[in-house]
Amino acid sequence: MARLKGFEKLTNVDEALAMFFKALKPRSLSSEPVAIENALGRVTAEDVVARTDLPQFDRSAVDGYAVIAEDTFEASQFKPKTLRLTRRDRLHQVQAKQVWTGNLLPKGANAVIMLEHTRMVRNEIEIVGSVTPSENVSKKGEDVKRGEVAVEAGTRLQAHHLGLLAALGITEFNVVRKPRIAIISTGNELMELGGKPSRDQIINSNRYVISGLCRELNAEPVYLGIVGDDEKEIRTKIVEGLEKADAVITTGGTSVGAADLVPIVVNKLGTPGIVVHGIAMRPGMPTALGILEGKPVFVLSGYPVAATIGFEVFARPTILKLLGVETVPRPRVDARLARRVAGALGRRVYLRVRAFEQEGELHAMPILTKGSGLLSSLTKANGYVVIPENREGLEKGENVTVHLFSPVAGGRK
């Protein structure tokens, strides 16, 4: 019954994360080769170095005529100059060769005059404008030079990165292997999706929330199923998770009630076990952070919103470190708060909001709900605002920073 009294002390969010990282000392995982067509979203394990110049030769940046720039000086609409056309690979004075965007420049040419600044007259062209040396020319190595780092280690590869690597002729490179994250749901009341719940059962939605959050980071969720409020069952699943994955996430059973057994099991399994339990945050106060066999163990609330915030604050930066990515915040925008909201002195509040643009200004409308089990408070929101521990609340019209997990809405709905 002593456990029912609650937490004797709550740890500050920043202090909790610092304590956890100090004990864990997270490092990026091993690397593996990947073909470029399968590399989108993966993280480079090492610098990818260009093996050739890009472009590999001086080439035209426009459709037009390769010329010797000095032959065009002082040409204008009122005083055009005439150049002889050639098909040879070398230009001499007062000659031009037709080229298209991307074509190799003939030897001797040092500029390209755009097609619209010329007129064809039999086997010659009249030019009605001048160009300077290197104008409308993509120089050899202008984009990337041979031996230069094309993509740095720790880069999450996007489409444009793949385009650059393809242009350089690079078909395969090393990436950090995907972290495997074991997911365990606890609670006698849980049942899997697909069955018909009885009056005292609930569908295990946390499985899909946490798996989705892992996949967003390009981590691989390993779902291990539901376990009841039983120490032996919980222990068996956590041990399995440690064997199969790089990190373990449990949901449920993390408070101080008689059935909240997960932190007890983690402490019995090894050292250091639970590093911190009970964090000064809302939602997610019962969150616990543990380490077993050098692997992180996140003991999250069974309430979906609290579990999501716990993942956001603690699991997300840890998974990024396993990927070798510098921990970076979500995209942020400044907005005006649409209504006053209360805080919770001594606790950091993660307020769900809907950021929207109206008449050229960004606003943030709080999603007002009670409790941390209402998933609609997340589906109606596209970001969150942090209310600091030392604030009683935020005022209507106050400038706030919105941490976005989906795009800003075009208008209030």
NORRADA-V736330 format. One record per pair of residues at least 4 apart in sequence whose C-alpha atoms are under 6 Angstrom apart, sorted by sequence separation. I is the first residue (numbers start at 1). J is the second residue. D is the distance in whole Angstrom. If there is no record, write none. Layout:
BEGIN
((I:J:D) (I:J:D))
END
This chain:
BEGIN
((12:16:6) (20:24:6) (21:25:5) (75:79:6) (76:80:5) (91:95:6) (99:103:6) (121:125:5) (141:145:4) (157:161:6) (166:170:6) (197:201:5) (206:210:6) (208:212:6) (215:219:5) (231:235:6) (241:245:6) (256:260:6) (281:285:5) (291:295:5) (303:307:6) (310:314:6) (311:315:5) (312:316:5) (321:325:6) (357:361:5) (376:380:6) (11:16:6) (75:80:5) (120:125:5) (165:170:5) (214:219:5) (255:260:6) (280:285:6) (291:296:5) (301:306:6) (311:316:6) (320:325:5) (357:362:4) (75:81:6) (119:125:5) (254:260:5) (267:273:4) (279:285:5) (290:296:6) (291:297:5) (301:307:5) (356:362:6) (119:126:5) (241:248:6) (253:260:4) (266:273:5) (267:274:6) (278:285:6) (290:297:5) (300:307:5) (356:363:5) (118:126:5) (253:261:6) (254:262:6) (278:286:5) (355:363:6) (118:127:4) (253:262:6) (278:287:6) (289:298:5) (355:364:4) (85:95:6) (117:127:6) (118:128:6) (193:203:6) (211:221:5) (317:327:6) (354:364:5) (83:94:5) (84:95:5) (85:96:5) (86:97:5) (117:128:6) (190:201:6) (192:203:6) (277:288:4) (288:299:5) (353:364:6) (354:365:5) (83:95:5) (85:97:6) (189:201:5) (190:202:5) (191:203:5) (192:204:6) (276:288:6) (287:299:6) (353:365:5) (190:203:6) (191:204:6) (276:289:5) (287:300:5) (353:366:4) (31:45:6) (190:204:6) (275:289:6) (353:367:5) (274:289:6) (275:290:5) (352:367:6) (90:106:5) (274:290:4) (89:106:5) (90:107:4) (91:108:5) (273:290:5) (385:402:5) (90:108:6) (273:291:5) (384:402:6) (273:292:6) (383:402:6) (384:403:5) (383:403:5) (383:404:4) (111:133:5) (284:306:4) (382:404:6) (383:405:5) (71:94:6) (110:133:6) (111:134:5) (283:306:5) (382:405:6) (110:134:5) (111:135:5) (112:136:5) (382:406:5) (284:310:6) (337:363:6) (338:364:6) (335:362:5) (336:363:5) (337:364:5) (338:365:5) (354:381:4) (335:363:5) (336:364:6) (353:381:5) (354:382:5) (67:96:5) (335:364:6) (352:381:6) (66:96:6) (229:259:6) (353:383:6) (65:96:6) (66:97:5) (255:286:5) (353:384:5) (65:97:5) (254:286:6) (352:384:4) (65:98:4) (351:384:5) (64:98:6) (65:99:5) (351:385:5) (64:99:6) (350:385:6) (350:386:5) (63:100:4) (349:386:6) (63:101:5) (85:123:6) (349:387:5) (62:101:5) (85:124:5) (183:222:6) (348:387:6) (61:101:5) (84:124:5) (179:219:5) (180:220:5) (181:221:5) (182:222:5) (183:223:5) (184:224:5) (186:226:6) (188:228:5) (348:388:5) (60:101:5) (68:109:5) (83:124:6) (178:219:5) (179:220:6) (180:221:6) (181:222:6) (182:223:6) (183:224:6) (184:225:6) (185:226:5) (186:227:5) (187:228:5) (188:229:6) (348:389:5) (60:102:5) (67:109:5) (68:110:5) (69:111:6) (83:125:5) (186:228:6) (187:229:5) (347:389:5) (59:102:5) (60:103:5) (66:109:6) (82:125:6) (346:389:5) (59:103:5) (67:111:6) (82:126:5) (345:389:5) (59:104:5) (66:111:6) (67:112:6) (81:126:5) (345:390:6) (59:105:5) (66:112:4) (80:126:6) (81:127:5) (58:105:6) (65:112:5) (80:127:5) (345:392:6) (65:113:5) (80:128:5) (247:295:6) (249:297:6) (344:392:6) (64:113:6) (247:296:5) (248:297:5) (249:298:5) (250:299:5) (251:300:5) (252:301:5) (343:392:5) (64:114:4) (247:297:6) (250:300:6) (251:301:5) (252:302:4) (343:393:4) (64:115:4) (77:128:5) (251:302:5) (342:393:4) (63:115:6) (76:128:4) (341:393:6) (356:408:5) (75:128:6) (76:129:5) (341:394:5) (355:408:5) (356:409:4) (357:410:5) (358:411:6) (75:129:5) (340:394:6) (356:410:6) (357:411:5) (75:130:5) (340:395:4) (356:411:5) (340:396:4) (73:130:5) (339:396:4) (72:130:5) (338:396:6) (182:241:5) (337:396:5) (337:397:5) (336:397:5) (337:398:5) (69:131:6) (336:398:5) (69:132:5) (182:245:6) (336:399:5) (69:133:5) (181:245:5) (335:399:6) (180:245:5) (181:246:6) (185:250:6) (335:400:5) (180:246:5) (181:247:5) (182:248:5) (183:249:5) (184:250:5) (185:251:5) (186:252:5) (281:347:5) (306:372:6) (334:400:6) (181:248:6) (183:250:6) (280:347:5) (281:348:4) (282:349:5) (305:372:5) (334:401:5) (281:349:6) (305:373:6) (333:401:6) (303:372:6) (304:373:5) (333:402:5) (303:373:5) (332:402:5) (332:403:5) (331:403:6) (332:404:6) (330:403:6) (331:404:6) (61:136:5) (61:137:5) (60:137:5) (61:138:6) (59:137:6) (59:138:5) (58:138:6) (58:139:4) (58:140:5) (57:140:4) (56:140:5) (55:140:5) (55:141:5) (54:141:5) (53:141:5) (54:143:5) (54:144:5) (53:144:6) (53:145:5) (53:146:5) (52:146:4) (51:146:5) (50:146:5) (50:147:5) (49:147:6) (50:148:6) (206:304:6) (49:148:6) (49:149:4) (50:150:6) (48:149:6) (49:150:5) (48:150:6) (48:151:5) (47:151:6) (47:152:4) (47:153:4) (46:153:4) (45:153:5) (44:153:5) (44:154:5) (43:154:6) (44:155:5) (43:155:5) (43:156:4) (42:156:6) (41:156:6) (42:157:6) (41:157:5) (40:157:5) (40:158:6) (45:174:6) (45:175:4) (44:175:4) (45:176:5) (43:175:5) (43:176:6) (36:171:5) (35:171:6) (36:172:6) (35:172:5) (34:172:6) (34:173:6) (33:173:5) (33:174:4) (32:174:5) (32:175:6) (31:175:5) (31:176:4) (32:177:6) (30:176:6) (31:177:5) (176:323:6) (154:324:5) (154:325:5) (6:256:6) (4:256:6) (3:256:5) (4:257:5) (10:278:5) (11:279:5) (12:280:5) (10:279:5) (11:280:6) (10:280:5) (28:321:6) (29:322:6) (28:322:4) (27:322:6) (28:323:5) (28:324:5))
END
